[in-house]
Amino acid sequence: MGQFVVVFIQLFVTALWLVVIGRVLLSWVNPTFKGPVGRFLFESTEPLLAPIRRFMPSTGTVDFSPLVLMLLLGFVVQLVLFR
């Protein structure tokens, strides 16, 4: 049972990481996130990115919250792997 949980967390974090990368890449092309793919990427990542943005200082047009989220997700995977 323990191995299942570890693999599940790894897959979940990997999928979430890919969704965050997809959002970042789409924001360069379509910053309004119109369309079904844009809405999905926005709605699935915004609940995680908004709290990070509240604690970070404003940097103008560059949003570092996806980078912080990806670092936190990597930290979670490391905790699960090396517990």
C-alpha positions as CSV (number, residue, x, y, z in Angstrom):
1,M,0.0,0.0,0.0
2,G,2.8,2.4,0.8
3,Q,4.4,2.0,-2.7
4,F,1.1,2.8,-4.3
5,V,0.8,6.1,-2.4
6,V,4.4,7.0,-3.5
7,V,3.7,6.3,-7.1
8,F,0.4,8.1,-7.0
9,I,1.9,11.2,-5.5
10,Q,4.7,11.1,-8.1
11,L,2.2,10.8,-11.0
12,F,0.0,13.5,-9.6
13,V,2.8,16.0,-9.0
14,T,4.2,15.2,-12.5
15,A,0.8,15.9,-14.1
16,L,0.4,19.1,-12.1
17,W,3.9,20.2,-13.1
18,L,3.0,19.6,-16.8
19,V,-0.2,21.6,-16.4
20,V,1.8,24.5,-14.9
21,I,4.3,24.4,-17.7
22,G,1.4,24.4,-20.2
23,R,-0.1,27.4,-18.5
24,V,3.2,29.3,-18.7
25,L,3.7,28.5,-22.4
26,L,0.1,29.3,-23.3
27,S,0.3,32.6,-21.4
28,W,3.0,33.7,-23.9
29,V,0.7,33.1,-26.8
30,N,-2.8,33.7,-25.3
31,P,-2.6,35.7,-22.1
32,T,-6.4,35.9,-21.8
33,F,-6.7,32.1,-21.6
34,K,-9.7,32.0,-24.0
35,G,-10.8,28.7,-25.4
36,P,-11.3,25.3,-23.6
37,V,-7.6,24.5,-23.2
38,G,-6.9,27.9,-21.8
39,R,-9.8,27.8,-19.4
40,F,-8.8,24.3,-18.2
41,L,-5.2,25.4,-17.6
42,F,-6.2,28.6,-15.9
43,E,-8.9,27.0,-13.7
44,S,-6.7,24.1,-12.6
45,T,-3.7,26.1,-11.7
46,E,-5.1,29.4,-10.4
47,P,-6.1,28.0,-6.9
48,L,-2.5,27.0,-6.4
49,L,-0.9,30.1,-7.9
50,A,-3.0,32.8,-6.3
51,P,-1.9,32.2,-2.7
52,I,1.7,32.2,-3.8
53,R,1.2,35.5,-5.5
54,R,-0.2,37.1,-2.3
55,F,3.0,36.4,-0.4
56,M,5.4,37.4,-3.2
57,P,6.4,41.0,-3.9
58,S,5.2,42.5,-7.1
59,T,7.7,42.3,-9.9
60,G,5.8,44.1,-12.7
61,T,5.0,42.0,-15.7
62,V,6.9,38.9,-14.7
63,D,5.0,36.4,-12.6
64,F,7.4,34.1,-10.6
65,S,4.6,32.2,-8.9
66,P,4.7,29.2,-11.4
67,L,8.4,28.9,-10.7
68,V,7.8,28.9,-6.9
69,L,5.0,26.3,-7.3
70,M,7.2,24.0,-9.4
71,L,10.0,24.3,-6.8
72,L,7.5,23.4,-4.1
73,L,6.2,20.4,-6.1
74,G,9.8,19.2,-6.6
75,F,10.3,19.5,-2.9
76,V,7.2,17.4,-2.2
77,V,8.4,14.7,-4.6
78,Q,11.8,14.6,-2.8
79,L,10.1,14.3,0.6
80,V,8.0,11.4,-0.6
81,L,10.9,9.6,-2.2
82,F,13.4,10.0,0.6
83,R,11.2,9.6,3.6
